[in-house]
Amino acid sequence: MKLSEKIQYLRKENGLTQEQLAELCNVSRQAITKWESDIAIPEMGKIIFLSRLFKVSIDELLKDEFNIDGVKEVSCCGKSLTINHNSTLYEGVLIKESITDENVLDLMEIKKVEIWKTGGKPKYWTVLFFSSKYSDFPEEISKVMKSGDTPNANWFVDFKFDNMKYIVFKNLILKYSIGNQEEKHLVCERCRELGIPENQMQWSE
């Protein structure tokens, strides 16, 4: 089985359209078509991403003599983080421009991508609606959030896990029980100290 055939097989096995895979790989749909038609070969960085996404080894993708009989279930990926299969997913929204290392995106399943016009600089934000099964996702995303010398340069990502709401900054994880107004008030007070305006604290629960 060729690399082109394996990409097509794994994409369909995972229930992805070419458009969805293109979004995850940050390429055009035409690029996916070329990969699957054996017209072009993904660059090595994309091959590594595909191996993590589909949970198969790079050897299995690249070597013709290796056939793929199904998607493997593995307990680690990338940074050897554990997956908690019995837990509720972390679910939230991330502005891609708010992170310093895009490798953290490997820990997420991107559900939807939107482009938001900011009215400032940068002119547009890439907004990712995501879920994650990784039990230590808050700690990992906290490592790569952007922060600055002034309060208004701090970025955060918000997401929920079961009945908990997380507001995560660079090296700082805030959380409260959804419905507990006292806990939420304390989190909002800390966000204000970090320069977050009121309109950005109207996150969904």
Buried (B, 14 or more C-beta within 10 A) or exposed (E): BEBBBBBBBBBEEEEBEBEBBBBBBBBEBEBBBBBBEEEBEBEEEBBBBBBBBBBBEEEBBBEEEEEBEEEEEEEEBBEEBEBBEEEEBBBBBBBBEBBEEEBBBBBBBBEEBEEEEEEEEEEEBBBBBBBBBBBBBBEBBBEBBBBEEEEEEBBBBBBBBEEBBBBBBBEBEBBBEEEBEEBBEEBBEBBEEBEBEEEEBEBEE
